[in-house]
Amino acid sequence: MESGPAVFAGAVFALFGAALLLWTGARTLHRAPVAHRVSSGASTALATVFGVAFLVLGVWCLTHV
């Protein structure tokens, strides 16, 4: 019974991570700022790290049900 919440959480984490990576990539390709009032390199790196972390966490939740 506790596999339901794990599947939901895994799907949410994976979708959020993938969307964050897609959004960061699109902003970087258009040379638009990823975050306002933050250096371009730092905001891109931090958003990429968190996108990958959420994607990995989501896949881990989905595979360890």
Distance bins in CASP14 RR format, pairs under 12 A and 6 or more apart:
PFRMAT RR
TARGET T0000
AUTHOR 0000-0000-0000
RMODE 2
METHOD distances of the structure
MODEL  1
1 7 0 0 0 0 0 1 0 0 0 0 0
1 65 0 0 0 0 0 1 0 0 0 0 0
2 8 0 0 0 0 0 1 0 0 0 0 0
2 9 0 0 0 0 0 1 0 0 0 0 0
2 61 0 0 0 0 0 1 0 0 0 0 0
2 64 0 0 0 0 0 1 0 0 0 0 0
2 65 0 0 0 0 1 0 0 0 0 0 0
3 9 0 0 0 0 0 1 0 0 0 0 0
3 10 0 0 0 0 0 1 0 0 0 0 0
3 61 0 0 0 0 0 1 0 0 0 0 0
3 62 0 0 0 0 0 1 0 0 0 0 0
3 63 0 0 0 0 0 1 0 0 0 0 0
3 64 0 0 0 0 1 0 0 0 0 0 0
3 65 1 0 1 0 0 0 0 0 0 0 0
4 10 0 0 0 0 1 0 0 0 0 0 0
4 11 0 0 0 0 0 1 0 0 0 0 0
4 61 0 0 0 0 0 1 0 0 0 0 0
4 62 0 0 0 0 0 1 0 0 0 0 0
4 65 1 0 0 1 0 0 0 0 0 0 0
5 11 0 0 0 0 0 1 0 0 0 0 0
5 12 0 0 0 0 0 1 0 0 0 0 0
5 61 0 0 0 0 1 0 0 0 0 0 0
5 65 0 0 0 0 1 0 0 0 0 0 0
6 12 0 0 0 0 0 1 0 0 0 0 0
6 13 0 0 0 0 0 1 0 0 0 0 0
6 57 0 0 0 0 0 1 0 0 0 0 0
6 58 0 0 0 0 1 0 0 0 0 0 0
6 60 0 0 0 0 0 1 0 0 0 0 0
6 61 1 0 1 0 0 0 0 0 0 0 0
6 62 1 0 0 1 0 0 0 0 0 0 0
6 63 0 0 0 0 0 1 0 0 0 0 0
6 64 1 0 0 1 0 0 0 0 0 0 0
6 65 1 0 1 0 0 0 0 0 0 0 0
7 13 0 0 0 0 0 1 0 0 0 0 0
7 14 0 0 0 0 0 1 0 0 0 0 0
7 58 0 0 0 0 0 1 0 0 0 0 0
7 61 1 0 0 1 0 0 0 0 0 0 0
7 62 1 0 0 1 0 0 0 0 0 0 0
7 63 0 0 0 0 0 1 0 0 0 0 0
7 64 0 0 0 0 0 1 0 0 0 0 0
7 65 1 0 1 0 0 0 0 0 0 0 0
8 14 0 0 0 0 0 1 0 0 0 0 0
8 15 0 0 0 0 0 1 0 0 0 0 0
8 58 0 0 0 0 0 1 0 0 0 0 0
8 61 0 0 0 0 1 0 0 0 0 0 0
8 62 0 0 0 0 0 1 0 0 0 0 0
8 65 0 0 0 0 0 1 0 0 0 0 0
9 15 0 0 0 0 0 1 0 0 0 0 0
9 16 0 0 0 0 0 1 0 0 0 0 0
9 54 0 0 0 0 0 1 0 0 0 0 0
9 57 0 0 0 0 1 0 0 0 0 0 0
9 58 1 0 0 1 0 0 0 0 0 0 0
9 59 0 0 0 0 0 1 0 0 0 0 0
9 60 0 0 0 0 0 1 0 0 0 0 0
9 61 1 0 1 0 0 0 0 0 0 0 0
9 62 0 0 0 0 1 0 0 0 0 0 0
9 64 0 0 0 0 0 1 0 0 0 0 0
9 65 0 0 0 0 0 1 0 0 0 0 0
10 16 0 0 0 0 1 0 0 0 0 0 0
10 17 0 0 0 0 0 1 0 0 0 0 0
10 18 0 0 0 0 0 1 0 0 0 0 0
10 54 0 0 0 0 1 0 0 0 0 0 0
10 55 0 0 0 0 0 1 0 0 0 0 0
10 56 0 0 0 0 0 1 0 0 0 0 0
10 57 1 0 0 1 0 0 0 0 0 0 0
10 58 1 0 1 0 0 0 0 0 0 0 0
10 59 1 0 0 1 0 0 0 0 0 0 0
10 60 0 0 0 0 1 0 0 0 0 0 0
10 61 1 1 0 0 0 0 0 0 0 0 0
10 62 1 0 1 0 0 0 0 0 0 0 0
10 63 0 0 0 0 1 0 0 0 0 0 0
10 64 0 0 0 0 1 0 0 0 0 0 0
10 65 0 0 0 0 1 0 0 0 0 0 0
11 17 0 0 0 0 0 1 0 0 0 0 0
11 18 0 0 0 0 0 1 0 0 0 0 0
11 54 0 0 0 0 0 1 0 0 0 0 0
11 55 0 0 0 0 0 1 0 0 0 0 0
11 57 0 0 0 0 0 1 0 0 0 0 0
11 58 1 0 0 1 0 0 0 0 0 0 0
11 59 0 0 0 0 0 1 0 0 0 0 0
11 61 0 0 0 0 1 0 0 0 0 0 0
11 62 1 0 0 1 0 0 0 0 0 0 0
11 65 0 0 0 0 0 1 0 0 0 0 0
12 18 0 0 0 0 0 1 0 0 0 0 0
12 19 0 0 0 0 0 1 0 0 0 0 0
12 54 0 0 0 0 1 0 0 0 0 0 0
12 55 0 0 0 0 0 1 0 0 0 0 0
12 57 0 0 0 0 0 1 0 0 0 0 0
12 58 1 0 0 1 0 0 0 0 0 0 0
12 61 0 0 0 0 1 0 0 0 0 0 0
12 62 0 0 0 0 0 1 0 0 0 0 0
13 19 0 0 0 0 0 1 0 0 0 0 0
13 20 0 0 0 0 0 1 0 0 0 0 0
13 50 0 0 0 0 0 1 0 0 0 0 0
13 51 0 0 0 0 1 0 0 0 0 0 0
13 52 0 0 0 0 0 1 0 0 0 0 0
13 53 0 0 0 0 1 0 0 0 0 0 0
13 54 1 0 1 0 0 0 0 0 0 0 0
13 55 1 0 0 1 0 0 0 0 0 0 0
13 56 0 0 0 0 1 0 0 0 0 0 0
13 57 1 0 1 0 0 0 0 0 0 0 0
13 58 1 1 0 0 0 0 0 0 0 0 0
13 59 0 0 0 0 1 0 0 0 0 0 0
13 60 0 0 0 0 1 0 0 0 0 0 0
13 61 1 0 0 1 0 0 0 0 0 0 0
13 62 0 0 0 0 1 0 0 0 0 0 0
14 20 0 0 0 0 0 1 0 0 0 0 0
14 21 0 0 0 0 0 1 0 0 0 0 0
14 51 0 0 0 0 0 1 0 0 0 0 0
14 52 0 0 0 0 0 1 0 0 0 0 0
14 53 0 0 0 0 0 1 0 0 0 0 0
14 54 1 0 0 1 0 0 0 0 0 0 0
14 55 1 0 1 0 0 0 0 0 0 0 0
14 56 0 0 0 0 1 0 0 0 0 0 0
14 57 0 0 0 0 1 0 0 0 0 0 0
14 58 1 0 1 0 0 0 0 0 0 0 0
14 59 1 0 0 1 0 0 0 0 0 0 0
14 60 0 0 0 0 1 0 0 0 0 0 0
14 61 1 0 0 1 0 0 0 0 0 0 0
14 62 1 0 0 1 0 0 0 0 0 0 0
14 63 0 0 0 0 0 1 0 0 0 0 0
15 21 0 0 0 0 0 1 0 0 0 0 0
15 22 0 0 0 0 0 1 0 0 0 0 0
15 51 0 0 0 0 0 1 0 0 0 0 0
15 54 0 0 0 0 1 0 0 0 0 0 0
15 55 0 0 0 0 1 0 0 0 0 0 0
15 57 0 0 0 0 0 1 0 0 0 0 0
15 58 0 0 0 0 1 0 0 0 0 0 0
15 59 0 0 0 0 0 1 0 0 0 0 0
15 61 0 0 0 0 0 1 0 0 0 0 0
15 62 0 0 0 0 0 1 0 0 0 0 0
16 22 0 0 0 0 0 1 0 0 0 0 0
16 23 0 0 0 0 0 1 0 0 0 0 0
16 47 0 0 0 0 0 1 0 0 0 0 0
16 50 0 0 0 0 1 0 0 0 0 0 0
16 51 1 0 0 1 0 0 0 0 0 0 0
16 52 0 0 0 0 0 1 0 0 0 0 0
16 53 0 0 0 0 0 1 0 0 0 0 0
16 54 1 0 1 0 0 0 0 0 0 0 0
16 55 0 0 0 0 1 0 0 0 0 0 0
16 56 0 0 0 0 0 1 0 0 0 0 0
16 57 0 0 0 0 1 0 0 0 0 0 0
16 58 0 0 0 0 1 0 0 0 0 0 0
16 61 0 0 0 0 0 1 0 0 0 0 0
17 23 0 0 0 0 1 0 0 0 0 0 0
17 24 0 0 0 0 1 0 0 0 0 0 0
17 47 0 0 0 0 1 0 0 0 0 0 0
17 48 0 0 0 0 0 1 0 0 0 0 0
17 49 0 0 0 0 0 1 0 0 0 0 0
17 50 1 0 0 1 0 0 0 0 0 0 0
17 51 1 0 1 0 0 0 0 0 0 0 0
17 52 1 0 0 1 0 0 0 0 0 0 0
17 53 0 0 0 0 1 0 0 0 0 0 0
17 54 1 1 0 0 0 0 0 0 0 0 0
17 55 1 0 1 0 0 0 0 0 0 0 0
17 56 0 0 0 0 1 0 0 0 0 0 0
17 57 0 0 0 0 1 0 0 0 0 0 0
17 58 1 0 0 1 0 0 0 0 0 0 0
17 59 0 0 0 0 0 1 0 0 0 0 0
18 24 0 0 0 0 0 1 0 0 0 0 0
18 25 0 0 0 0 0 1 0 0 0 0 0
18 51 1 0 0 1 0 0 0 0 0 0 0
18 52 0 0 0 0 0 1 0 0 0 0 0
18 54 0 0 0 0 1 0 0 0 0 0 0
18 55 1 0 1 0 0 0 0 0 0 0 0
18 56 0 0 0 0 0 1 0 0 0 0 0
18 57 0 0 0 0 0 1 0 0 0 0 0
18 58 0 0 0 0 1 0 0 0 0 0 0
18 59 0 0 0 0 0 1 0 0 0 0 0
19 25 0 0 0 0 0 1 0 0 0 0 0
19 26 0 0 0 0 0 1 0 0 0 0 0
19 47 0 0 0 0 0 1 0 0 0 0 0
19 50 0 0 0 0 0 1 0 0 0 0 0
19 51 0 0 0 0 1 0 0 0 0 0 0
19 54 0 0 0 0 1 0 0 0 0 0 0
19 55 0 0 0 0 1 0 0 0 0 0 0
20 26 0 0 0 0 0 1 0 0 0 0 0
20 27 0 0 0 0 0 1 0 0 0 0 0
20 34 0 0 0 0 0 1 0 0 0 0 0
20 44 0 0 0 0 0 1 0 0 0 0 0
20 46 0 0 0 0 0 1 0 0 0 0 0
20 47 1 0 0 1 0 0 0 0 0 0 0
20 48 0 0 0 0 1 0 0 0 0 0 0
20 49 0 0 0 0 0 1 0 0 0 0 0
20 50 1 0 0 1 0 0 0 0 0 0 0
20 51 1 0 1 0 0 0 0 0 0 0 0
20 52 0 0 0 0 1 0 0 0 0 0 0
20 53 0 0 0 0 1 0 0 0 0 0 0
20 54 1 0 0 1 0 0 0 0 0 0 0
20 55 0 0 0 0 1 0 0 0 0 0 0
21 27 0 0 0 0 0 1 0 0 0 0 0
21 28 0 0 0 0 0 1 0 0 0 0 0
21 34 0 0 0 0 0 1 0 0 0 0 0
21 44 0 0 0 0 0 1 0 0 0 0 0
21 47 0 0 0 0 1 0 0 0 0 0 0
21 48 1 0 0 1 0 0 0 0 0 0 0
21 49 0 0 0 0 0 1 0 0 0 0 0
21 50 0 0 0 0 1 0 0 0 0 0 0
21 51 1 0 1 0 0 0 0 0 0 0 0
21 52 1 0 0 1 0 0 0 0 0 0 0
21 53 0 0 0 0 0 1 0 0 0 0 0
21 54 0 0 0 0 1 0 0 0 0 0 0
21 55 1 0 0 1 0 0 0 0 0 0 0
21 56 0 0 0 0 0 1 0 0 0 0 0
22 28 0 0 0 0 0 1 0 0 0 0 0
22 29 0 0 0 0 0 1 0 0 0 0 0
22 47 0 0 0 0 0 1 0 0 0 0 0
22 48 0 0 0 0 0 1 0 0 0 0 0
22 51 0 0 0 0 1 0 0 0 0 0 0
22 55 0 0 0 0 0 1 0 0 0 0 0
23 29 0 0 0 0 0 1 0 0 0 0 0
23 30 0 0 0 0 0 1 0 0 0 0 0
23 32 0 0 0 0 0 1 0 0 0 0 0
23 34 0 0 0 0 1 0 0 0 0 0 0
23 35 0 0 0 0 0 1 0 0 0 0 0
23 43 0 0 0 0 0 1 0 0 0 0 0
23 44 0 0 0 0 0 1 0 0 0 0 0
23 47 1 0 0 1 0 0 0 0 0 0 0
23 48 0 0 0 0 0 1 0 0 0 0 0
23 50 0 0 0 0 0 1 0 0 0 0 0
23 51 0 0 0 0 1 0 0 0 0 0 0
24 30 0 0 0 0 0 1 0 0 0 0 0
24 32 0 0 0 0 0 1 0 0 0 0 0
24 33 0 0 0 0 0 1 0 0 0 0 0
24 34 1 0 1 0 0 0 0 0 0 0 0
24 35 0 0 0 0 1 0 0 0 0 0 0
24 40 0 0 0 0 0 1 0 0 0 0 0
24 41 0 0 0 0 0 1 0 0 0 0 0
24 43 0 0 0 0 1 0 0 0 0 0 0
24 44 1 0 0 1 0 0 0 0 0 0 0
24 45 0 0 0 0 1 0 0 0 0 0 0
24 46 0 0 0 0 1 0 0 0 0 0 0
24 47 1 0 1 0 0 0 0 0 0 0 0
24 48 1 0 1 0 0 0 0 0 0 0 0
24 49 0 0 0 0 0 1 0 0 0 0 0
24 50 0 0 0 0 1 0 0 0 0 0 0
24 51 1 0 0 1 0 0 0 0 0 0 0
24 52 0 0 0 0 0 1 0 0 0 0 0
24 54 0 0 0 0 0 1 0 0 0 0 0
24 55 0 0 0 0 0 1 0 0 0 0 0
25 31 0 0 0 0 0 1 0 0 0 0 0
25 32 0 0 0 0 1 0 0 0 0 0 0
25 34 0 0 0 0 1 0 0 0 0 0 0
25 43 0 0 0 0 0 1 0 0 0 0 0
25 44 0 0 0 0 1 0 0 0 0 0 0
25 47 0 0 0 0 1 0 0 0 0 0 0
25 48 0 0 0 0 1 0 0 0 0 0 0
25 51 0 0 0 0 0 1 0 0 0 0 0
26 32 0 0 0 0 1 0 0 0 0 0 0
26 34 0 0 0 0 1 0 0 0 0 0 0
26 44 0 0 0 0 0 1 0 0 0 0 0
26 47 0 0 0 0 0 1 0 0 0 0 0
27 33 1 0 0 1 0 0 0 0 0 0 0
27 34 1 0 1 0 0 0 0 0 0 0 0
27 35 0 0 0 0 1 0 0 0 0 0 0
27 36 0 0 0 0 0 1 0 0 0 0 0
27 40 0 0 0 0 1 0 0 0 0 0 0
27 41 0 0 0 0 0 1 0 0 0 0 0
27 43 0 0 0 0 1 0 0 0 0 0 0
27 44 1 0 0 1 0 0 0 0 0 0 0
27 47 0 0 0 0 1 0 0 0 0 0 0
27 48 0 0 0 0 0 1 0 0 0 0 0
28 34 1 0 0 1 0 0 0 0 0 0 0
28 35 0 0 0 0 0 1 0 0 0 0 0
28 40 0 0 0 0 1 0 0 0 0 0 0
28 41 0 0 0 0 1 0 0 0 0 0 0
28 43 0 0 0 0 1 0 0 0 0 0 0
28 44 1 0 1 0 0 0 0 0 0 0 0
28 45 0 0 0 0 0 1 0 0 0 0 0
28 47 0 0 0 0 1 0 0 0 0 0 0
28 48 0 0 0 0 1 0 0 0 0 0 0
29 44 0 0 0 0 0 1 0 0 0 0 0
31 40 0 0 0 0 1 0 0 0 0 0 0
31 41 0 0 0 0 0 1 0 0 0 0 0
31 44 0 0 0 0 0 1 0 0 0 0 0
32 40 0 0 0 0 1 0 0 0 0 0 0
32 43 0 0 0 0 0 1 0 0 0 0 0
32 44 0 0 0 0 0 1 0 0 0 0 0
33 39 0 0 0 0 1 0 0 0 0 0 0
33 40 1 0 0 1 0 0 0 0 0 0 0
33 41 0 0 0 0 0 1 0 0 0 0 0
33 42 0 0 0 0 0 1 0 0 0 0 0
33 43 1 0 0 1 0 0 0 0 0 0 0
33 44 0 0 0 0 1 0 0 0 0 0 0
33 47 0 0 0 0 0 1 0 0 0 0 0
34 40 1 0 0 1 0 0 0 0 0 0 0
34 41 0 0 0 0 1 0 0 0 0 0 0
34 42 0 0 0 0 1 0 0 0 0 0 0
34 43 1 0 1 0 0 0 0 0 0 0 0
34 44 1 0 1 0 0 0 0 0 0 0 0
34 45 0 0 0 0 1 0 0 0 0 0 0
34 46 0 0 0 0 1 0 0 0 0 0 0
34 47 1 0 1 0 0 0 0 0 0 0 0
34 48 0 0 0 0 1 0 0 0 0 0 0
34 50 0 0 0 0 0 1 0 0 0 0 0
34 51 0 0 0 0 0 1 0 0 0 0 0
35 41 0 0 0 0 1 0 0 0 0 0 0
35 42 0 0 0 0 1 0 0 0 0 0 0
35 43 1 1 0 0 0 0 0 0 0 0 0
35 44 0 0 0 0 1 0 0 0 0 0 0
35 45 0 0 0 0 0 1 0 0 0 0 0
35 46 0 0 0 0 1 0 0 0 0 0 0
35 47 1 0 0 1 0 0 0 0 0 0 0
35 50 0 0 0 0 0 1 0 0 0 0 0
36 43 0 0 0 0 1 0 0 0 0 0 0
37 43 0 0 0 0 1 0 0 0 0 0 0
38 44 0 0 0 0 1 0 0 0 0 0 0
38 45 0 0 0 0 0 1 0 0 0 0 0
38 46 0 0 0 0 1 0 0 0 0 0 0
38 47 0 0 0 0 1 0 0 0 0 0 0
39 45 0 0 0 0 1 0 0 0 0 0 0
39 46 0 0 0 0 0 1 0 0 0 0 0
40 46 0 0 0 0 0 1 0 0 0 0 0
40 47 0 0 0 0 0 1 0 0 0 0 0
41 47 0 0 0 0 1 0 0 0 0 0 0
41 48 0 0 0 0 1 0 0 0 0 0 0
41 49 0 0 0 0 0 1 0 0 0 0 0
42 48 0 0 0 0 0 1 0 0 0 0 0
42 49 0 0 0 0 0 1 0 0 0 0 0
43 49 0 0 0 0 0 1 0 0 0 0 0
43 50 0 0 0 0 0 1 0 0 0 0 0
44 50 0 0 0 0 0 1 0 0 0 0 0
44 51 0 0 0 0 0 1 0 0 0 0 0
45 51 0 0 0 0 0 1 0 0 0 0 0
45 52 0 0 0 0 0 1 0 0 0 0 0
46 52 0 0 0 0 0 1 0 0 0 0 0
46 53 0 0 0 0 0 1 0 0 0 0 0
47 53 0 0 0 0 0 1 0 0 0 0 0
47 54 0 0 0 0 0 1 0 0 0 0 0
48 54 0 0 0 0 0 1 0 0 0 0 0
48 55 0 0 0 0 0 1 0 0 0 0 0
49 55 0 0 0 0 0 1 0 0 0 0 0
49 56 0 0 0 0 0 1 0 0 0 0 0
50 56 0 0 0 0 0 1 0 0 0 0 0
50 57 0 0 0 0 0 1 0 0 0 0 0
51 57 0 0 0 0 1 0 0 0 0 0 0
51 58 0 0 0 0 0 1 0 0 0 0 0
51 59 0 0 0 0 0 1 0 0 0 0 0
52 58 0 0 0 0 0 1 0 0 0 0 0
52 59 0 0 0 0 0 1 0 0 0 0 0
53 59 0 0 0 0 0 1 0 0 0 0 0
53 60 0 0 0 0 0 1 0 0 0 0 0
54 60 0 0 0 0 0 1 0 0 0 0 0
54 61 0 0 0 0 0 1 0 0 0 0 0
55 61 0 0 0 0 0 1 0 0 0 0 0
55 62 0 0 0 0 0 1 0 0 0 0 0
56 62 0 0 0 0 0 1 0 0 0 0 0
56 63 0 0 0 0 0 1 0 0 0 0 0
57 63 0 0 0 0 0 1 0 0 0 0 0
57 64 0 0 0 0 0 1 0 0 0 0 0
58 64 0 0 0 0 1 0 0 0 0 0 0
58 65 0 0 0 0 0 1 0 0 0 0 0
59 65 0 0 0 0 0 1 0 0 0 0 0
END
